[in-house]
């Protein structure tokens, strides 16, 4: 059964989302599913779209051209790997071939 939140808890959830802008982190902190988090935010009229700002895109491009992977950049800037790659491609940046990592034998 889903956990029911009181109005004050929802207020805290909304305030925390506005602070960190991450449903994944909120889900962990509040011990709720991301779907439940999204529903509460939508019910309160909170915009949860995560498009990158031009400053984020410029930073991502600098980091990528400096040698960081899209995964590392995503973690640093708070975006998904695919979002980073899409933004870089839209900027006309050539995407490097992904490094394949194989597990080592124990």
Residue, then its C-alpha position, 0 to 999 in steps of 0.5 A: x500500500x502506498x504511503x500517504x503524505x500529509x500536507x506538510x510533508x508534501x510541502x517539504x517534498x516540493x521545497x526539497x525538489x525546488x532545491x535539488x531538482x532530482x526526483x531520484x534523490x527525492x524518492x530515496x530521501x522520502x522513500x517513495x517511488x519516482x511516480x509518486x513524487x512526480x504525481x505530488x509535484x504535478x498536483x502542486x503545479x511544479x514544472x519538472x521538465x529537465x531541459x539543459x540551460x545554455x550555461x549547462x550545455x556550454x559547461x558540458x561541451x567544455x568538459x567533454x572536449x576536455x576529455x570527460x565522458x558523458x556519464x561523468x558529465x551527467x553525474x557532475x551536472x545532474x543530468x542523464x547520460x542521454x540528455x548530455x549526448x543529445x545536447x552535445x550533438x545539437x551543438x555539433x560536437x562529434x561524439x567519441x566512440x564509447x570505451x568498452x570496459x570488461x570485468x576483470x577476473x578475480 
